[in-house]
Amino acid sequence: MFREQFLRVLGLPKRALRRERRLTIDELLPLAEAIVNYGLAIQAHERWSGNPPPYTIVELPELELRFGKTRQAINDTLLLLSAMGCAEPLDRHGHWKLSPTGPPSNHVDERAA
């Protein structure tokens, strides 16, 4: 009980500074692009192993530290990427499977035709 009251008191300055404000889609898109680029960088680093997997596993705390955003902002961005078909949650502990290349597209390259 004391812990809940203590956390509530600590949350007051955050709310006063609007740190808990949820980001809009326009604000999430650059973060989503940065996360995808981060996944591509990890895959490029793993290419030396010969046959890298088509996906990268990332963790919420790792992305929070890397991009300096709140857990909610990172989670919202990963949900946006999930809706786009580029990410999917692995478990309830903050691990996500990121497919930086995205789902296969259905459009035909006109230069190849």
Contacts in CASP RR format, 6 or more apart in sequence:
PFRMAT RR
TARGET T0000
AUTHOR 0000-0000-0000
METHOD contacts of the structure
MODEL  1
MFREQFLRVLGLPKRALRRERRLTIDELLPLAEAIVNYGLAIQAHERWSG
NPPPYTIVELPELELRFGKTRQAINDTLLLLSAMGCAEPLDRHGHWKLSP
TGPPSNHVDERAA
14 20 0 8 1.000
19 70 0 8 1.000
20 70 0 8 1.000
20 72 0 8 1.000
22 72 0 8 1.000
22 73 0 8 1.000
22 76 0 8 1.000
23 31 0 8 1.000
23 73 0 8 1.000
23 76 0 8 1.000
23 77 0 8 1.000
25 80 0 8 1.000
28 73 0 8 1.000
28 76 0 8 1.000
28 77 0 8 1.000
28 80 0 8 1.000
29 80 0 8 1.000
31 67 0 8 1.000
31 69 0 8 1.000
31 73 0 8 1.000
31 74 0 8 1.000
31 77 0 8 1.000
32 77 0 8 1.000
32 80 0 8 1.000
32 81 0 8 1.000
32 84 0 8 1.000
34 67 0 8 1.000
35 58 0 8 1.000
35 63 0 8 1.000
35 67 0 8 1.000
35 74 0 8 1.000
35 77 0 8 1.000
35 78 0 8 1.000
35 81 0 8 1.000
35 98 0 8 1.000
36 81 0 8 1.000
36 86 0 8 1.000
36 98 0 8 1.000
36 100 0 8 1.000
37 100 0 8 1.000
38 58 0 8 1.000
38 63 0 8 1.000
38 66 0 8 1.000
39 56 0 8 1.000
39 58 0 8 1.000
39 98 0 8 1.000
39 100 0 8 1.000
40 100 0 8 1.000
42 56 0 8 1.000
42 58 0 8 1.000
43 52 0 8 1.000
43 56 0 8 1.000
43 100 0 8 1.000
46 52 0 8 1.000
46 53 0 8 1.000
54 99 0 8 1.000
54 101 0 8 1.000
55 97 0 8 1.000
55 98 0 8 1.000
55 99 0 8 1.000
55 100 0 8 1.000
56 97 0 8 1.000
56 98 0 8 1.000
56 99 0 8 1.000
56 100 0 8 1.000
57 90 0 8 1.000
57 95 0 8 1.000
57 96 0 8 1.000
57 97 0 8 1.000
57 98 0 8 1.000
58 95 0 8 1.000
58 96 0 8 1.000
58 98 0 8 1.000
59 94 0 8 1.000
59 95 0 8 1.000
59 96 0 8 1.000
60 71 0 8 1.000
60 74 0 8 1.000
60 75 0 8 1.000
60 78 0 8 1.000
60 94 0 8 1.000
60 95 0 8 1.000
60 96 0 8 1.000
61 94 0 8 1.000
63 69 0 8 1.000
63 74 0 8 1.000
63 78 0 8 1.000
64 70 0 8 1.000
64 71 0 8 1.000
64 74 0 8 1.000
67 74 0 8 1.000
69 77 0 8 1.000
78 87 0 8 1.000
78 89 0 8 1.000
78 96 0 8 1.000
81 87 0 8 1.000
81 98 0 8 1.000
82 88 0 8 1.000
82 89 0 8 1.000
84 102 0 8 1.000
85 99 0 8 1.000
85 102 0 8 1.000
85 103 0 8 1.000
86 98 0 8 1.000
86 99 0 8 1.000
86 100 0 8 1.000
86 102 0 8 1.000
86 103 0 8 1.000
87 96 0 8 1.000
87 97 0 8 1.000
87 98 0 8 1.000
87 99 0 8 1.000
88 96 0 8 1.000
88 97 0 8 1.000
89 95 0 8 1.000
89 96 0 8 1.000
89 97 0 8 1.000
90 96 0 8 1.000
90 97 0 8 1.000
END
